[in-house]
Amino acid sequence: MTFIDLGTAFFEFGSAVITTLTIFKIIKDKHVSGVFWKSWFFYVAWTSWEILFVYPALNLELAYYLCWVRLFGQMTWLVLAMYYMKKNK
């Protein structure tokens, strides 16, 4: 584990926490507003790219595992957003 791995993992962890907080907000409010939800497809693709290519190539093991947590959160957010947007239509 290197300094770069720890630093990157810190940002991955922060991103996962923020995503989790937004998931709780969607569940509480039962709707999504003020967000262009389709942009989350880009973030899911970006996170997938990091998991598949970037972190393994740079040998950032801790960041790699935390990136999986972030990806799970992003996908959960996206599914919830689509569900409540369709339900509330």
C-alpha angles and dihedrals in degrees: 000000000000135000089256091052091051093047093048091045089053090058092044090052092048091050091049091051093049091048090050091052090053090050090055089048092054091048091049096046095036091214142068122228137162094023129104092225095190090070087072088071086065092051092048090051092047092050090048089052090053091050095047101040120359106052097039091049092050093041093235098157102170092044089049093058094043089050088061088056090051091048092052089051094048092049091047090050091050094049092048092048093051091045096052093041090054093042094049095044 
